[in-house]
Amino acid sequence: MKILKVSIIIVIFLVGAASLILYGFYRYNNKETKTLTDTSRKNVPGNFIKLSQGVTHYQLEGPDSAQVVILVHGFSVPYYIWDPTYDFLIKKGYRVLRYDMFGRGYSDRPNVPYNQELYNTQLLDLINQLKLNGKINLAGVSFGGAVITNFTCSHPGMVNKLILVDPVYEQKKPVAPQYFTLYNEAVNSDERAKGQTTDFLYPRNHPEWVNRYLPQMEYKGFRNALVSTLYNYNQNGRESNTCLNSAGKSVLLIWGKADKTLPLRFSDSIRSVLKTDFFPVDGAAHLPMIEKADTVNAKILSFLKG
């Protein structure tokens, strides 16, 4: 009996010690120390609007009467991912909107499931509240490609043309429990930030990329938004692209030939069920609209005018 008691005490001690170590590791690596408020947004460029699920950070420029293009960013990099295309299209006379999806950038981080309904509602609310009239052109990169594909399937009458840039094909739920993934995101936050450079073929050409990414990580709810998206956004590539094809929209599919995040072979899967104007880009990886901005922008302009 005495040996059993000693064994239990040892086990309790070891569990407690391990818990303290894990918690300490979490506290040391945790970047989410701030709450996103109106004060913290005070000097942030762009505009803010209260939607049904929270405040959204956005930028809208161009003539009121011009054709509308909405740029939707990827899984975690906010709307600045579209800088070259945004500036280019405004100069060409388009009315251009870009925004931070919930949980990213300076938009709210609502404590809700990050699923298709949330992302569709955010985009629909923006269109309605900003009074963007006429049929709208949508452009989405990576995860944003899935968002605009599914939005168009839900609201085909609102959409004119689509531009898909290296779009997500499948969104598979992680095998690990959600709490484990949340912890892993917290203690590996530096890797999340540094890993963004792998989207480029030549990362050294973009030395500022990680520093631009870091500020959003300081606000509570960022990693929950990413993890919740992984677990709740159900994306079936074949199903969603078949649905989009049935909507009969003109689709431009752009893909960096050297993409390692979403390899070029996924374009074959998409094109097997979706009719597209396919534009593979030499000398670019996952973000061809940045690495080959002139080439990609010229193609986008030609597509929109066609």
Buried (B, 14 or more C-beta within 10 A) or exposed (E): EEEEEEEEEEEEEEEEEEEEEEEEEEEEBBBBEEEBEEEBBEEEEBEBBEBEBBBBBBBBBBEEEBBBBBBBBBBBBBBBBBBBBBBBBBEBEBBBBBBBBBBBBBBBBBEBEBBBBBBBBBBBBBBEEBEBEEEBBBBBBBBBBBBBBBBBBBBBEBBBBBBBBBBBBBBEEEEEEBEEBBBBBBBBBEEBBBBBBEBBBEBEEBEEBBEBBBBBBBBBBBBBBBBBBBBBBBBBBBEBBBBBBEBEBBBBBBBBBBBEBBBBEBBEBBBEBBEBBBBBBEEBBBBBBBBBBEBBBEBBBEBBEE
